[in-house]
Amino acid sequence: MTKVLVCPVCKSTDVELDAGGVSGKYYCKKCGYVGSFVLEMTEGEFEEMLKMEKESMEHDENK
């Protein structure tokens, strides 16, 4: 079970430790987010989250 780090802003998995981990913050290469909070989940949980968000967006468009 592989864990992935997910940006809380744009939901990208292109996240790494900022400043080599010295600052204790994370950096998102996609949107530029820098902060100490990221989502940590399994790949399955990540795929489920994306699926639920897509369904939610489709539901909102049909209103």
Beta strands, then each sheet from edge to edge (+ up, - down):
strand 1: 3-6
strand 2: 15-17
strand 3: 26-28
strand 4: 34-35
strand 5: 39-42
sheet 1: 1+ 5-
sheet 2: 2+ 3- 4+
end
